[in-house]
Amino acid sequence: MPRFLRPLLSGTTYTRLLHLWVPMLAVGVWLLVVPSVPWVPALLLAPLGLVPAVRRGEGVQARLLLTPGEPDPGICETPAAAWRDRLRTVLWLELRMLLGGAIAFASVWLPVTCFALARCAWAGTSPGVPLLDRLPPHPAWALLAPLPLLALYGVVVGLGALLTAAARRLLGPSAAERLAALEERTEHLLERTRIARELHDSIGHALTVAVVQAGAARAAGDPEFTDRALAAVEETGRAALEDLERVLGVLRESERPVGARPTLADAGRLLESARTSGAEVDAEVTGTVEAVPGPVSREGYRILQEALTNVLRHAGAVPVRVRVTVADGRLVLEVRNPLPGAVPGPGRGSGLRGIRERAALLGGTARTGPDEGDWQVRAELPAC
């Protein structure tokens, strides 16, 4: 089918025509009651457009009738929050009435003109239409009879497209709304990144502990040690399942609160898990960990978890020194262990990168890499 005729089969063409006709219904009722003052409906639109809720109603209509099926047509469905948005709504209402009047006029007079030309050609009588009354009857007018219908087709499609463009311009998001939407999207992306780090740290730690414990139990050949290893795997697995269920709950329900996440007050289970995996953990806590703000304490827990996971994964059952210090409005986390045989370069691995990202988001710093013959993970976070 030629591209010119495609709008005839498009439902959007007819929904846009309906949208253009809707304001004319109210105007038609007014003209029937008070035909002497036809300009009053246009005057009443000004105070009506200043009502914040009107913008929401017009936005809903425009999305349903002007852009049906489009996922993001660029038309808002929110009340007007600023005077600039209210004035844009007033301008939209006036323009909608103006274009509605144009489509009403064309929808009536162009078909009448077509009928008049055909009557003049076939019946041999005068058209009886203003501006055509003086035309002499002649069969040649039959050739011009389709032109008014083509003009009507062009007016319907053209005014529909024009009204849709105006809706995106006048009912679209303001600069403040675009900024708010951008901030919301940024928060969403940050939340996805945080969830990815949560899964990496929690599940990665659980799997690392399970692998280390299973290997140690098989090598030891001691039933008592095997029982302790299996108990540690079970406890770590349960904790990982709780974290996984919480994260999946956040993904399933966007309005669901994040819920209780572990903090540094729960760091004892991390240290015990590392000990049961064979590592000799020397832990020292200085200051009041409970006084650390919640976000900092939660991120600190994840940094400590990732640091211990890296020890078990890359160094195995080696002595580990953990220092947690809260003083002078700062939280300092330091994990040191002897360097393994193969030393990863600084900045490699998503776990180490995640540690630095967590610290940076809180306005702190983190350093990972060799230091005086040890592998060191040191993070300094604001704790006030």
Legacy VTK file of the C-alpha trace (Angstrom):
# vtk DataFile Version 3.0
C-alpha trace
ASCII
DATASET POLYDATA
POINTS 384 float
0.000 0.000 0.000
1.330 3.489 -0.807
2.668 5.381 2.153
0.172 8.149 1.453
-2.736 5.840 2.273
-1.302 4.168 5.386
-2.978 6.585 7.842
-6.361 5.350 6.587
-5.718 1.963 8.229
-4.102 3.370 11.367
-6.271 3.540 14.468
-4.194 6.492 15.700
-5.642 8.659 12.908
-9.166 8.158 14.196
-8.327 8.487 17.897
-6.627 11.805 17.104
-9.734 12.888 15.190
-11.835 11.991 18.237
-9.505 14.025 20.445
-9.970 17.024 18.149
-13.747 16.645 18.225
-14.121 16.349 22.035
-13.853 20.096 22.865
-16.277 20.891 20.033
-18.995 18.961 21.845
-18.977 21.451 24.709
-18.722 24.375 22.286
-21.655 23.020 20.264
-23.841 22.838 23.370
-22.889 26.416 24.258
-23.688 27.688 20.767
-27.096 26.032 20.922
-27.872 27.789 24.208
-26.184 31.180 23.654
-25.260 31.562 19.976
-24.742 35.311 20.264
-21.473 35.065 22.258
-19.404 32.223 20.725
-16.146 33.494 22.249
-17.103 32.718 25.880
-15.878 29.068 25.865
-12.409 30.216 24.806
-12.454 32.806 27.601
-13.394 30.206 30.213
-10.447 28.007 29.274
-7.929 30.442 30.817
-8.966 29.995 34.490
-9.661 26.312 33.860
-6.112 25.703 32.682
-4.721 27.250 35.869
-6.153 24.376 37.939
-3.237 21.956 38.561
-5.348 18.802 38.111
-6.409 19.860 34.600
-2.905 19.166 33.325
-3.157 15.608 34.595
-6.507 15.059 32.835
-5.279 16.555 29.577
-2.120 14.464 29.770
-4.112 11.255 30.249
-6.368 12.091 27.291
-3.424 13.007 25.079
-1.537 9.801 25.862
-4.594 7.614 25.249
-5.861 9.302 22.071
-2.890 11.045 20.476
-0.146 8.490 21.183
-1.889 5.142 21.836
0.529 2.298 22.427
3.665 4.437 22.684
5.628 3.470 25.828
7.180 6.897 26.355
5.384 9.578 24.307
6.887 12.474 26.277
3.539 13.605 27.709
3.147 14.018 31.477
0.305 12.697 33.593
1.119 14.771 36.665
-0.586 17.917 38.004
0.984 21.275 37.266
3.559 22.030 39.951
4.632 25.513 38.789
2.965 28.529 37.230
4.914 27.955 34.043
3.251 24.550 33.695
-0.177 26.083 34.336
0.341 28.691 31.631
1.439 25.983 29.226
-1.776 24.130 30.035
-3.825 27.247 29.264
-2.042 27.619 25.923
-2.667 23.943 25.202
-6.406 24.262 25.876
-6.717 27.294 23.625
-4.760 25.609 20.838
-6.801 22.438 21.190
-10.034 24.420 20.830
-8.671 26.323 17.836
-7.624 23.159 16.014
-10.876 21.501 17.048
-12.790 24.336 15.432
-10.746 23.946 12.264
-11.379 20.200 12.074
-15.099 20.715 12.785
-15.377 23.244 9.976
-13.449 21.023 7.561
-15.398 17.900 8.545
-18.686 19.612 7.692
-17.980 21.851 4.712
-15.548 19.760 2.716
-17.916 16.755 2.383
-20.752 19.194 1.591
-18.603 20.752 -1.114
-17.850 17.312 -2.558
-21.563 16.475 -2.646
-22.409 19.835 -4.238
-19.862 19.386 -7.025
-21.104 15.883 -7.745
-24.701 17.098 -7.814
-23.782 19.899 -10.208
-22.039 17.432 -12.521
-24.593 14.629 -12.491
-27.914 16.393 -11.944
-27.027 19.462 -13.920
-28.084 21.812 -11.123
-26.236 24.583 -9.294
-24.218 23.398 -6.304
-26.061 25.597 -3.824
-22.916 26.150 -1.777
-21.444 29.588 -1.009
-18.668 30.522 -3.445
-19.889 27.764 -5.798
-23.336 29.177 -6.549
-22.100 31.067 -9.574
-20.525 28.061 -11.233
-22.448 26.865 -14.298
-23.634 23.241 -14.226
-21.273 21.012 -16.189
-20.226 17.336 -16.118
-16.603 18.392 -15.757
-17.203 19.232 -12.098
-17.186 15.468 -11.411
-13.406 15.537 -11.871
-13.097 18.051 -9.001
-15.530 16.280 -6.657
-12.837 14.043 -5.015
-10.585 17.013 -4.208
-12.528 18.155 -1.095
-12.321 14.604 0.308
-8.568 14.524 -0.313
-8.312 17.897 1.374
-10.305 16.556 4.344
-7.973 13.562 4.550
-4.947 15.865 4.600
-6.530 18.144 7.212
-7.364 15.228 9.537
-3.889 13.691 9.304
-2.069 17.025 9.388
-3.979 18.532 12.301
-3.646 15.258 14.219
0.127 15.315 13.784
0.249 19.020 14.658
-1.802 18.486 17.824
0.410 15.574 18.875
3.544 17.674 18.447
1.940 20.485 20.438
0.981 18.031 23.205
4.569 16.865 23.540
5.681 20.481 23.704
3.033 21.932 26.014
2.132 18.883 28.117
5.613 17.409 28.155
7.886 17.497 31.200
9.281 20.813 32.307
12.976 21.335 32.993
12.421 20.614 36.699
10.486 17.429 35.905
13.170 16.250 33.478
15.797 16.851 36.148
13.721 14.934 38.703
13.290 12.047 36.242
17.032 12.045 35.566
17.775 11.975 39.294
15.298 9.120 39.745
16.940 7.149 36.947
20.358 7.826 38.445
19.150 6.574 41.824
17.746 3.497 40.114
21.048 2.754 38.402
22.943 3.294 41.649
20.562 0.920 43.396
21.140 -1.717 40.719
24.886 -1.288 41.143
24.555 -1.591 44.909
22.459 -4.753 44.566
25.067 -6.231 42.224
27.760 -5.522 44.830
25.553 -7.012 47.556
25.119 -10.231 45.600
28.787 -10.398 44.700
29.939 -9.899 48.282
27.371 -12.091 50.023
27.128 -14.999 47.594
30.822 -14.829 46.772
31.703 -15.027 50.452
29.366 -17.982 51.024
30.711 -19.922 48.054
34.306 -19.203 49.008
33.735 -20.430 52.560
31.949 -23.535 51.283
34.766 -24.394 48.860
37.489 -23.813 51.460
35.669 -25.786 54.143
34.918 -28.695 51.810
38.536 -28.868 50.669
39.842 -28.690 54.231
37.421 -31.370 55.449
38.412 -33.723 52.654
42.107 -33.194 53.294
41.842 -33.503 57.090
40.045 -36.851 57.194
38.884 -36.056 60.731
35.163 -36.659 61.434
35.085 -33.982 64.138
36.675 -31.399 61.870
34.325 -32.421 59.065
31.324 -31.827 61.317
32.610 -28.334 62.192
33.247 -27.590 58.521
29.762 -28.686 57.503
28.242 -26.588 60.293
30.168 -23.543 59.073
29.041 -24.170 55.482
25.441 -24.496 56.651
25.547 -21.272 58.692
27.196 -19.307 55.910
24.763 -20.705 53.355
21.765 -19.726 55.458
23.070 -16.173 55.783
23.662 -15.992 52.045
20.138 -17.251 51.342
18.719 -14.553 53.621
20.686 -11.890 51.745
19.610 -13.342 48.396
15.939 -13.393 49.407
16.121 -9.804 50.616
17.776 -8.578 47.423
15.345 -10.481 45.205
12.473 -9.023 47.225
13.740 -5.527 46.459
13.949 -6.396 42.753
10.444 -7.863 42.690
8.801 -5.025 44.599
10.247 -1.580 43.887
8.302 -0.025 46.790
9.425 -2.640 49.277
11.917 -1.337 51.868
15.428 -2.714 51.756
14.974 -4.211 55.229
17.531 -4.985 57.877
20.996 -5.373 56.422
23.951 -6.588 58.480
26.165 -3.953 60.094
29.546 -3.976 61.778
27.770 -5.024 64.962
27.236 -8.373 63.193
30.885 -8.695 62.126
31.433 -11.480 64.654
29.854 -14.031 62.333
32.240 -13.028 59.541
35.254 -13.487 61.798
33.972 -16.815 63.117
33.272 -18.010 59.595
36.835 -17.177 58.581
38.189 -18.952 61.656
36.230 -22.120 60.977
37.620 -22.024 57.442
41.101 -22.381 58.885
42.271 -18.778 58.958
43.913 -17.507 62.140
41.986 -14.265 62.667
43.405 -11.696 65.083
40.632 -9.107 65.469
40.722 -5.891 67.442
37.912 -3.351 67.718
38.618 0.113 69.085
35.814 2.545 69.775
32.032 2.177 69.773
30.984 0.402 66.608
27.290 0.771 67.502
27.620 4.563 67.249
28.600 4.433 63.572
25.762 5.690 61.305
23.713 2.932 59.676
24.769 3.444 56.041
28.448 3.606 56.972
28.178 0.584 59.256
26.431 -1.479 56.579
28.966 -0.602 53.902
31.769 -1.242 56.388
30.387 -4.739 56.982
30.413 -5.435 53.239
33.972 -4.131 52.881
35.116 -6.398 55.727
33.233 -9.326 54.192
34.848 -8.832 50.793
38.313 -8.454 52.347
37.972 -11.735 54.286
36.564 -13.466 51.218
39.612 -12.419 49.211
41.908 -13.777 51.934
40.240 -17.193 51.864
40.024 -17.247 48.076
43.570 -16.165 47.223
45.685 -16.918 50.322
43.812 -19.754 52.031
44.200 -20.595 55.731
46.716 -17.913 56.702
47.004 -15.546 59.674
44.738 -12.520 59.228
44.873 -9.321 61.235
41.649 -7.300 61.392
41.557 -3.835 62.931
38.340 -1.812 63.286
38.807 1.669 64.726
36.184 4.311 65.423
37.720 7.613 66.492
37.656 11.309 65.617
34.602 10.934 63.404
36.281 8.322 61.214
35.845 4.586 60.761
39.044 2.783 59.782
38.932 -0.811 58.586
42.189 -2.661 57.996
42.649 -6.290 56.985
46.175 -7.663 56.484
47.424 -11.110 55.564
50.661 -12.566 54.200
51.054 -12.173 50.482
50.067 -15.267 48.454
52.372 -16.702 45.831
50.709 -14.864 42.939
50.035 -11.232 43.764
47.127 -9.659 41.865
47.796 -6.177 40.614
45.994 -3.300 42.319
42.601 -2.483 40.848
41.964 -5.930 39.355
38.845 -7.856 40.263
35.284 -6.682 40.797
35.539 -7.286 44.550
38.396 -4.840 45.082
36.764 -2.357 42.754
33.557 -2.704 44.755
35.433 -1.887 47.963
36.750 1.328 46.466
33.331 2.226 45.052
31.639 1.726 48.432
34.193 3.942 50.130
33.962 6.640 47.456
30.144 6.775 47.619
30.394 7.538 51.343
33.036 10.208 50.849
35.863 7.990 52.103
38.901 6.298 50.632
40.091 2.729 50.240
43.450 1.227 49.416
44.073 -2.356 48.330
47.427 -3.878 47.482
50.792 -5.032 48.801
52.154 -3.224 51.872
55.328 -4.151 53.771
55.203 -7.796 52.773
51.478 -8.180 53.431
48.341 -7.817 51.382
46.392 -4.907 52.828
42.840 -3.690 52.514
42.406 -0.361 54.287
39.274 1.773 54.156
38.642 5.094 55.880
35.019 6.211 56.061
33.348 9.235 57.670
31.524 8.104 60.830
29.718 11.268 61.858
LINES 1 385
384 0 1 2 3 4 5 6 7 8 9 10 11 12 13 14 15 16 17 18 19 20 21 22 23 24 25 26 27 28 29 30 31 32 33 34 35 36 37 38 39 40 41 42 43 44 45 46 47 48 49 50 51 52 53 54 55 56 57 58 59 60 61 62 63 64 65 66 67 68 69 70 71 72 73 74 75 76 77 78 79 80 81 82 83 84 85 86 87 88 89 90 91 92 93 94 95 96 97 98 99 100 101 102 103 104 105 106 107 108 109 110 111 112 113 114 115 116 117 118 119 120 121 122 123 124 125 126 127 128 129 130 131 132 133 134 135 136 137 138 139 140 141 142 143 144 145 146 147 148 149 150 151 152 153 154 155 156 157 158 159 160 161 162 163 164 165 166 167 168 169 170 171 172 173 174 175 176 177 178 179 180 181 182 183 184 185 186 187 188 189 190 191 192 193 194 195 196 197 198 199 200 201 202 203 204 205 206 207 208 209 210 211 212 213 214 215 216 217 218 219 220 221 222 223 224 225 226 227 228 229 230 231 232 233 234 235 236 237 238 239 240 241 242 243 244 245 246 247 248 249 250 251 252 253 254 255 256 257 258 259 260 261 262 263 264 265 266 267 268 269 270 271 272 273 274 275 276 277 278 279 280 281 282 283 284 285 286 287 288 289 290 291 292 293 294 295 296 297 298 299 300 301 302 303 304 305 306 307 308 309 310 311 312 313 314 315 316 317 318 319 320 321 322 323 324 325 326 327 328 329 330 331 332 333 334 335 336 337 338 339 340 341 342 343 344 345 346 347 348 349 350 351 352 353 354 355 356 357 358 359 360 361 362 363 364 365 366 367 368 369 370 371 372 373 374 375 376 377 378 379 380 381 382 383
